Amino acid sequence: MDLARLAGLHGVATSYQPSRDVTVQVPERTVHAVLRALGADAGEPGTPPRLLPPTVVQWAGGPAPAALTAPDLTVRVRLEGGGEVPWREELPLGVHRAHATAPDGRTATATLIVAPERAPAVPGRALGLLVQLYSLLSERSWGMGDLGDLAELADWAGRTHGAGFVQINPLHTAVPGTPTDPSPYRPSSRRFPDPVYLRVEDVPEYARCGARQALAALADEGARLRTEVLDKGAHIDRDAVWAVKRSALELLYAVPREPAREAAYAAYRAAAGPDLDAHAAWCARAEGAGEDRADFHRWLAWLTDAQLTAAQRAAKDAGMSVGIVHDLAVGVHPEGADVWAAPGLYAPGMTVGAPPDAFNARGQDWGLPPWRPDTLAATGYAPYRALLRALFRGAGALRIDHVMGLFRLWWVPEGSPPAEGTYVTYDGEAMLALLVLEAHRAQVVVIGEDLGTVEPRVRQALARRGVLGTSVLWFERDWDGDGRPLEPAAWRADCLATVTTHDLPPTAAKLSGSHVELRDRLGLLTRPAEQEKAEDAADTAEWLAVLAAHGFATEGEEAAVAALYGFLARTPARLVGVWLPDAVGDRRPQNLPGTWDQYPNWRLPLADAAGRPLTLEELRASQRANALLGAVREGAGPRTAPPGARFV
């Protein structure tokens, strides 16, 4: 069969358009490699047309799916909740099985997703915080921020500043190593949270453990790790933190559980099912232990799930309209638990990345094996649905990293440079319908990270189904017009708006230009340093001029930071997020793309403008932080904000 036709049948792009007037041809060797990974052979004839596609989506209140309304086709539906009925337009929400029979006797089955029209909406308009949880240590932390700290941060932000949400980094289980990969976006498993975030003293068995002396010694070691980070300039060391916490948790695991606790643990195990068993078995193997160790890891997953739920409860009790916003990474580590448990779900010899763009001329290879779209569809999207359900537990909202990946991903064949990858299409309507369905069931808001190159149809589909986008101030310009910064009224409403993110310079660094100097010192610039500095300074100056034209004071760093966030408050954005390092003047990025050991990515504690680490207690008392959050709320006051844009 013709290569282009075969590629089209399997959703493999033979060319792509990085911009409207540019088309890039994909190397034939790339197309062949991707087709092999999908189990397709360019020498074989194509399969005959199917009576039904693998998946059919029926939106509540929408038109009937064309696949189910073909003339003379008889369709019956086996309902998710049990029973079988003839197909009709008013079916209950859920994931069903459609069985079709044609007049000539041919039959086919398909997954039938009946989804609500839209995902849950944000209840009003909300101000919130964006934080990398590991970076926020309190006076009780054992060397890194934990779930107890998250609950306390949410309580302060909600009660003191009327904040509606706290967005955190992915808390997925990491792959243990020497050292452990610190990136929260390259986990072992996205399905289960990492117990390194547990607050040991909040485990109920802690109070009943008889090994008081051993626990006290471990708590002292945890305090030493905290002191090393806060007072002695050490980076956050997850391996050291986990070694101490694991030893303490082993003591607590040995404590007999009270009947109610044992029943709750049994219920969690039953609900999590084989996925939990496989995850726990992998964790035991990773430690070099046997099957008898697996129950310890099942128990850890239960404890972590309980503390996540407690953090969300604390956020809601503090008056937050949304609560904790969790983050879903785009993929998993090739040697982690998820791949080990279901290797056939992932495309062999492929990794996910991004094509070349204005920010990375070489493209990107993230080293994450992609899900095979055909295998995913054949399972009725069961792994995806289980993942969503797990993440929605204990969440008020879910941020989806690289949300465009629901529709297509950039696959890079092993051994090829990232620029020689290609796009592989997923059933975006099915992925989106399941996302909306599970969000509806959990009553959780969904936020898509849609920065970078995004097809217009993707943004339109997400907006139509109630998935919020992400708008970063520095990128919000009239790209189809004069290229100037967008006026507040021109911003989209259905988004989380912020000034910066974990992958970008903190605002203080952007204003001073020190982020360019940092990249220059590390050899990351692709153009002369003076040219980079001049262009960056011009960009900053243009934004400051816009702020001044809107009546904001911009003299001095603190005033300029407050003005930038105050500007966001005047947009119609449903959610406005303050990057927590901006609240205290921290100049260091949490992650510097393009570096590995040259920079301490994902290992820095929150710090003030002088680089001195700050505790959660010091944050709450910070005049600068409290002033900024107060100013942002005031910026959305009745005299400055557009109608309906006040924070609730």
C-alpha positions in Angstrom: 0.0 0.0 0.0 1.1 3.6 -0.7 3.0 4.9 2.4 1.1 8.1 2.7 -2.2 6.3 2.6 -1.1 3.7 5.1 0.2 6.5 7.4 -3.1 8.3 7.1 -5.1 5.1 8.1 -3.0 4.9 11.3 -3.0 8.6 12.1 0.7 9.2 11.3 1.5 12.5 9.8 3.8 12.6 6.7 4.0 16.4 7.0 3.1 19.1 9.4 2.7 22.9 9.6 4.5 24.7 12.4 3.0 27.9 11.1 0.3 28.9 8.5 2.7 29.4 5.6 5.2 26.7 6.4 4.9 23.0 5.7 7.6 20.5 6.8 7.9 17.1 5.3 8.5 14.2 7.7 11.4 11.9 6.7 10.2 8.6 5.2 12.3 6.6 7.7 10.4 8.3 10.5 7.1 7.3 9.1 8.3 3.7 8.6 9.6 3.5 12.1 6.3 4.9 13.6 4.2 2.5 11.5 6.3 -0.4 12.7 5.8 0.7 16.3 2.0 0.6 15.6 2.2 -2.9 14.2 1.5 -1.7 10.6 3.4 -3.0 7.6 3.7 -0.9 4.5 3.7 -4.0 2.3 0.4 -5.3 3.5 -3.0 -4.3 2.1 -5.3 -2.1 4.3 -8.0 -3.6 6.4 -11.6 -3.5 5.0 -13.9 -0.7 6.3 -15.3 -1.4 9.7 -19.1 -1.4 10.3 -18.4 0.7 13.4 -15.4 2.7 14.4 -13.6 1.5 17.6 -15.2 4.3 19.6 -18.3 6.3 19.2 -19.0 9.5 21.2 -22.5 10.8 22.0 -22.7 14.2 23.6 -25.7 14.8 25.8 -28.0 17.2 24.0 -26.1 16.9 20.8 -26.9 15.3 17.5 -27.0 11.5 17.2 -23.6 10.0 16.1 -23.6 9.3 12.4 -22.0 5.9 12.9 -25.1 4.7 14.8 -27.7 6.1 12.5 -26.7 4.4 9.2 -29.7 3.1 7.2 -30.8 -0.5 8.1 -28.3 -0.8 10.9 -29.6 -2.4 14.1 -27.8 -1.2 17.2 -28.2 -2.5 20.8 -26.4 -1.0 23.7 -25.0 -2.9 26.7 -25.1 -0.3 29.5 -22.2 0.4 31.8 -24.5 -0.2 34.8 -25.9 -3.4 33.4 -28.7 -4.4 31.1 -29.1 -4.1 27.3 -31.4 -1.7 25.4 -31.9 -0.7 21.8 -29.9 2.4 20.9 -31.7 5.7 21.4 -30.5 9.3 21.6 -31.4 9.6 25.4 -29.0 7.1 27.0 -27.6 7.5 30.5 -24.1 9.0 30.9 -21.4 6.4 30.9 -19.1 4.1 28.9 -21.2 1.5 27.2 -20.8 -1.1 24.5 -22.7 -0.7 21.2 -23.4 -3.9 19.1 -24.4 -3.3 15.5 -25.8 -5.7 13.0 -26.1 -5.0 9.2 -28.7 -6.5 6.9 -26.1 -8.8 5.3 -25.3 -10.3 8.7 -22.1 -8.4 9.4 -21.6 -7.4 13.1 -19.4 -5.1 15.0 -19.0 -3.7 18.5 -17.7 -0.3 19.7 -17.1 1.6 22.9 -19.9 4.1 23.2 -19.1 7.1 25.4 -22.1 9.2 26.4 -20.7 12.4 27.9 -22.3 15.6 29.4 -22.1 18.6 27.2 -19.5 20.4 29.3 -17.1 19.8 32.2 -18.0 21.4 35.5 -17.6 25.2 35.6 -15.5 27.3 38.0 -17.9 28.5 40.8 -17.4 32.2 40.3 -14.0 33.8 39.7 -11.0 32.9 41.8 -7.6 34.1 42.8 -5.1 31.3 43.7 -1.5 30.3 44.3 0.8 28.2 42.1 3.5 26.3 44.0 5.9 23.4 43.7 5.0 21.5 46.9 8.4 20.0 47.6 9.8 23.6 47.7 7.6 24.8 50.5 9.1 23.6 53.8 7.5 24.4 57.2 9.0 24.1 60.6 7.5 20.5 60.7 8.8 19.3 57.3 11.3 16.5 57.1 13.5 18.0 54.4 10.9 18.9 51.8 7.3 20.2 51.6 4.6 17.7 52.4 0.9 17.2 52.3 0.5 18.7 55.8 2.2 21.8 54.5 -0.2 21.8 51.6 -3.2 21.8 53.9 -1.7 24.6 56.0 -0.9 26.7 52.9 -4.5 26.3 51.6 -5.9 27.2 55.0 -3.9 30.4 55.2 -4.5 31.4 51.6 -8.2 30.7 51.8 -8.9 32.3 55.2 -6.5 35.3 55.0 -6.7 36.2 51.3 -9.9 34.6 50.1 -8.0 32.5 47.6 -10.0 30.0 45.7 -7.3 27.4 44.8 -3.8 26.2 45.2 -2.2 24.6 42.1 0.6 22.1 42.8 3.1 20.1 40.8 2.4 16.5 39.8 2.6 14.2 42.9 3.0 11.1 40.8 5.3 8.3 42.1 8.9 8.8 41.2 11.4 6.2 39.9 13.9 5.4 42.6 17.5 5.8 41.6 20.9 7.1 42.6 19.9 9.8 42.6 16.2 9.7 42.0 15.1 11.7 39.0 13.6 14.8 40.7 11.4 15.8 37.8 7.7 15.5 38.7 7.0 15.3 35.0 8.9 12.0 34.4 7.3 9.7 37.0 7.2 5.9 37.5 3.4 6.0 37.7 0.8 8.7 37.1 -1.8 6.4 38.7 -0.6 6.6 42.3 0.8 9.4 44.4 4.4 9.5 45.8 4.5 8.6 49.6 7.6 10.9 49.9 5.0 13.7 50.4 3.4 12.0 53.4 3.5 13.9 56.7 4.5 11.0 59.0 3.2 12.5 62.2 -0.3 12.7 60.7 -0.6 9.0 60.1 -3.0 7.8 62.9 -0.7 4.9 63.9 2.0 7.4 64.8 0.4 8.2 68.1 0.0 4.4 68.9 3.5 3.3 67.9 5.4 1.9 70.8 8.8 2.5 69.2 8.9 6.0 70.6 12.7 6.3 70.8 13.3 5.1 67.3 10.6 7.5 66.0 12.1 10.4 67.9 15.5 9.6 66.4 14.1 9.6 62.9 12.2 12.8 63.5 15.5 14.4 64.6 17.1 13.2 61.3 14.1 14.7 59.4 14.7 18.0 61.3 18.4 17.9 60.3 17.5 17.5 56.7 15.2 20.5 57.0 17.9 22.6 58.6 20.4 21.6 55.9 18.0 23.1 53.3 16.8 26.1 55.2 19.9 27.2 56.9 22.9 25.7 55.2 22.2 26.1 51.5 21.6 22.4 50.7 19.4 21.4 47.9 16.3 19.3 48.5 17.4 15.6 48.7 14.4 13.4 48.0 16.5 10.2 48.5 17.6 11.2 52.0 14.1 12.4 52.9 12.6 9.1 51.7 15.1 7.0 53.5 14.1 8.6 56.8 10.4 8.6 56.1 10.4 5.0 54.9 12.1 3.9 58.1 9.5 5.7 60.2 6.7 4.3 58.1 8.0 0.8 58.5 7.6 1.2 62.2 4.0 2.5 61.8 3.1 -0.3 59.4 3.9 -2.8 62.1 1.3 -1.2 64.4 -2.0 -3.2 64.5 -4.7 -1.1 62.8 -7.9 -0.5 64.5 -11.0 -2.2 63.0 -12.3 1.0 61.3 -8.9 1.7 59.8 -8.5 -1.9 58.6 -11.9 -1.7 56.9 -11.0 1.5 55.2 -7.7 0.0 54.0 -9.6 -3.1 52.6 -12.1 -0.8 50.8 -9.2 1.1 49.2 -7.5 -2.0 48.1 -10.7 -3.4 46.6 -11.4 -0.1 44.7 -7.9 0.2 43.3 -7.8 -3.5 42.3 -5.2 -5.0 40.1 -3.6 -1.6 39.3 -2.6 -1.2 42.9 -1.3 -4.8 43.1 0.9 -4.3 40.0 2.1 -0.9 41.3 3.0 -2.4 44.7 4.7 -5.4 43.1 6.9 -3.1 41.0 7.8 -0.9 44.0 8.8 -4.1 46.0 10.9 -5.3 43.0 12.5 -1.9 42.7 13.7 -2.3 46.3 15.0 -5.7 45.6 12.3 -7.2 47.9 9.8 -10.0 47.5 6.1 -10.2 47.2 5.7 -10.0 51.0 6.9 -6.4 50.7 4.1 -5.4 48.3 1.5 -4.9 50.9 3.7 -2.2 52.5 3.5 -0.3 49.3 -0.2 -0.8 49.0 -0.5 0.7 52.4 1.6 3.7 51.5 -0.6 4.4 48.5 -3.6 4.3 50.8 -2.0 6.7 53.3 -1.0 9.1 50.6 -4.5 9.1 49.1 -6.0 9.8 52.5 -3.7 12.8 53.1 -4.5 14.2 49.7 -8.2 14.0 50.5 -7.5 15.7 53.8 -5.7 18.6 52.1 -8.7 19.1 49.8 -11.0 19.1 52.8 -8.8 21.7 54.5 -8.9 23.9 51.4 -12.7 23.7 51.2 -13.1 24.3 55.0 -11.0 27.5 54.5 -13.6 28.7 52.0 -11.8 27.9 48.8 -14.3 27.6 45.9 -12.1 25.1 44.0 -9.4 23.8 46.4 -6.4 21.8 45.4 -5.5 21.8 41.7 -3.6 18.6 40.8 -1.3 18.3 37.8 -1.3 15.4 35.3 2.1 14.8 33.6 2.1 14.0 29.9 3.7 10.6 30.3 5.8 8.2 32.4 9.4 7.0 32.7 10.2 4.1 30.4 11.5 2.0 33.3 8.7 2.8 35.8 5.8 0.9 37.2 3.2 1.9 34.6 5.2 0.6 31.6 6.3 -2.5 33.6 2.6 -3.3 34.4 1.3 -2.9 30.8 4.2 -2.8 28.3 1.8 -3.5 25.3 0.1 -0.2 25.9 3.2 1.7 25.0 4.8 2.2 21.5 8.2 0.4 21.5 11.2 2.4 20.4 9.3 5.7 20.6 9.4 8.7 22.9 7.3 11.8 23.2 8.6 15.3 22.6 7.9 18.5 20.7 8.9 19.7 17.2 11.2 22.7 16.7 9.6 26.1 17.5 10.6 29.6 18.4 11.7 28.6 21.9 13.6 25.5 21.0 15.1 25.3 17.5 16.2 21.7 17.9 12.9 20.4 19.1 12.5 18.4 22.4 12.7 14.7 23.4 11.1 14.2 26.8 12.1 10.5 27.0 8.5 9.4 27.7 7.1 6.4 25.9 3.7 7.2 24.3 0.4 5.3 24.7 -0.5 3.4 21.5 -3.8 4.9 20.3 -5.0 1.7 18.8 -4.3 -0.4 21.9 -5.8 2.3 24.1 -9.0 2.2 22.0 -9.1 -1.6 22.1 -9.2 -1.5 25.9 -12.2 0.9 25.9 -9.7 3.5 27.3 -9.7 1.6 30.6 -6.2 2.8 31.7 -7.1 6.4 30.9 -10.3 6.3 32.8 -8.7 4.7 35.8 -6.0 7.4 35.7 -8.6 10.2 35.6 -10.6 8.7 38.5 -7.5 8.4 40.6 -6.4 12.0 40.0 -9.9 13.4 40.6 -10.0 11.9 44.1 -9.0 14.6 46.5 -8.9 17.3 43.8 -10.9 20.4 43.2 -9.5 20.8 39.7 -7.0 19.0 37.4 -4.4 20.7 35.2 -3.5 18.6 32.2 0.1 19.2 31.1 0.4 19.5 27.3 -3.4 19.0 26.9 -2.9 19.0 23.1 -1.7 15.4 23.7 -5.3 14.3 23.9 -5.5 14.9 20.2 -1.9 14.3 18.9 1.6 13.7 20.2 5.0 14.2 18.7 6.7 10.8 18.5 10.4 10.6 18.2 12.0 7.3 17.0 14.8 6.0 19.2 18.1 7.2 17.9 16.6 10.1 15.9 16.9 13.8 16.8 13.7 15.4 18.1 13.3 17.5 14.9 12.9 14.2 12.9 9.8 13.0 14.7 6.2 13.2 13.6 2.7 13.7 14.9 0.6 10.7 15.7 -3.2 11.3 16.1 -5.3 10.0 18.9 -9.1 9.9 19.0 -9.3 13.4 20.5 -13.1 13.4 20.7 -13.1 10.1 22.7 -10.3 11.3 25.0 -12.1 14.6 25.6 -15.4 13.0 26.2 -14.0 10.6 28.8 -12.3 13.6 30.5 -15.5 15.5 30.6 -17.5 12.5 31.8 -15.2 11.6 34.7 -14.8 15.3 35.6 -18.6 15.6 35.8 -18.8 12.5 38.0 -16.2 13.9 40.4 -17.4 17.5 40.0 -13.9 18.6 39.3 -12.8 21.6 37.1 -10.4 20.9 34.3 -7.6 23.1 33.1 -5.6 22.4 30.0 -2.0 23.6 29.6 -2.3 24.8 26.0 0.9 26.8 25.6 3.0 26.6 22.4 1.9 25.3 19.1 -1.8 24.4 19.3 -4.1 23.7 16.4 -7.1 26.2 16.4 -9.5 23.3 16.3 -8.1 21.9 19.5 -8.5 25.1 21.5 -12.1 25.4 20.1 -12.9 21.8 21.1 -11.6 22.3 24.6 -13.4 25.6 25.1 -16.7 24.1 23.7 -16.5 21.3 26.3 -15.7 23.6 29.3 -12.0 22.8 29.6 -10.2 26.0 30.7 -6.9 27.0 28.9 -3.7 28.5 30.3 -2.7 32.1 29.5 0.8 33.4 30.5 1.1 37.2 30.4 4.4 37.3 28.5 2.9 35.3 25.6 -0.4 37.2 25.3 0.0 39.4 22.3 -2.1 40.1 19.2 -0.2 37.6 17.1 -2.7 37.9 14.2 -2.5 41.7 14.2 0.2 44.2 15.3 1.9 41.9 17.8 1.4 44.2 20.7 0.4 43.1 24.2 -3.3 42.2 24.5 -5.5 44.7 26.3 -7.2 43.2 29.4 -10.6 43.0 27.7 -9.2 41.0 24.8 -8.1 38.1 27.0 -10.1 35.0 26.9 -12.3 34.4 30.0 -12.1 30.6 30.1 -8.5 30.2 31.3 -6.1 30.2 34.2 -4.1 33.4 33.8 -0.7 33.9 35.3 2.5 35.9 34.8 4.9 33.0 34.8 5.3 29.2 35.3 7.7 26.6 36.7 9.5 26.5 33.3 9.9 30.2 32.9 11.9 32.8 34.8 10.3 34.2 38.1 9.0 37.6 37.5 11.8 39.4 39.5 14.3 37.7 37.2 12.4 38.6 34.1 12.2 42.3 35.2 15.9 42.5 36.0 17.1 40.5 33.0 19.0 38.2 35.3 17.4 35.1 33.7 19.3 35.8 30.5 22.5 36.2 32.4 21.9 32.8 34.0 21.3 31.1 30.7 24.4 32.8 29.3 26.6 31.5 32.1 25.3 27.9 31.5 25.9 28.1 27.7 22.2 27.9 26.8 21.9 30.9 24.5 21.8 30.3 20.8 22.4 33.9 19.9 24.9 36.5 21.1 24.2 37.5 24.8 23.9 41.2 24.0 21.2 40.5 21.4 19.3 38.3 23.8 19.5 40.9 26.5 18.4 43.7 24.3 15.4 41.8 22.9 14.4 40.7 26.4 14.7 44.2 27.8 12.6 45.6 25.0 9.9 43.0 25.6 9.8 43.9 29.3 9.8 47.6 28.7 6.8 47.3 26.3 4.8 45.5 28.9 5.7 48.0 31.6 4.6 50.8 29.3 1.2 49.1 28.9 0.9 48.8 32.6 1.7 52.5 33.1 -0.9 53.4 30.4 -3.4 51.5 32.6 -2.5 53.6 35.6 -0.3 51.0 37.4 2.7 52.2 39.3 5.8 50.3 38.0 8.7 52.0 39.7 10.6 49.4 41.7 10.5 45.6 41.5 7.7 45.0 44.0 5.5 47.6 42.4 6.1 46.2 38.9 5.3 42.6 40.1 2.1 43.9 41.7 1.2 45.8 38.6 1.6 42.7 36.4 -0.7 40.6 38.6 -3.0 43.5 39.0 -3.3 43.6 35.2 -4.3 40.0 35.2 -7.0 40.8 37.7 -8.5 43.2 35.2 -8.8 40.5 32.5 -11.9 38.3 32.4 -9.9 35.2 33.2 -11.9 32.8 35.5 -8.8 31.9 37.5 -5.8 34.1 38.3 -2.8 32.3 39.7 0.1 33.9 41.6 3.4 32.0 41.2 4.4 31.7 44.9 8.1 32.6 44.3 6.8 35.9 42.8 5.1 36.7 46.1 8.5 36.8 47.9 10.8 38.0 45.2 12.5 34.6 44.5 14.7 35.0 41.4 15.6 31.4 40.7 13.6 29.2 38.3 12.4 25.9 39.7 13.3 24.3 36.3 15.6 25.5 33.6 14.8 23.6 30.4 17.8 22.3 28.5 19.8 21.6 31.7 20.3 18.5 33.8 23.2 18.5 36.2 24.2 22.1 35.3 21.3 23.5 37.4 19.5 22.1 40.5 16.1 21.6 38.7 13.2 20.7 41.0 15.4 20.8 44.1 15.2 24.4 45.3 13.3 25.6 48.4 11.2 28.8 48.2 13.5 31.8 48.9 13.3 35.5 49.3 14.9 38.1 47.0 18.3 37.6 48.5 18.1 33.8 48.0 17.4 33.0 51.7 15.1 30.0 52.0 11.7 30.8 53.6 9.5 28.5 55.7 5.8 28.4 55.4 5.6 30.2 58.7 7.8 33.0 57.3 5.7 33.2 54.1 2.5 33.7 56.1 4.2 36.6 58.0 5.8 38.1 54.9 4.8 41.7 54.4 5.7 41.4 50.7 3.6 38.3 50.1 0.6 39.6 52.0 0.8 43.0 50.2 0.9 41.4 46.8 -2.0 39.1 47.3 -4.0 42.0 48.8 -3.2 44.2 45.8 -4.3 41.5 43.3 -7.6 41.2 45.1 -8.0 45.0 45.1 -7.2 45.0 41.4 -10.4 43.1 40.8 -12.4 45.5 42.9 -15.6 47.1 41.8 -13.9 50.2 40.4 -11.3 48.5 38.2 -12.6 45.1 37.1 -15.0 44.5 34.2 -18.5 43.5 35.2 -18.7 40.1 36.7 -14.9 39.9 37.1 -14.6 40.3 40.9 -13.0 37.4 42.8 -15.4 35.4 45.0 
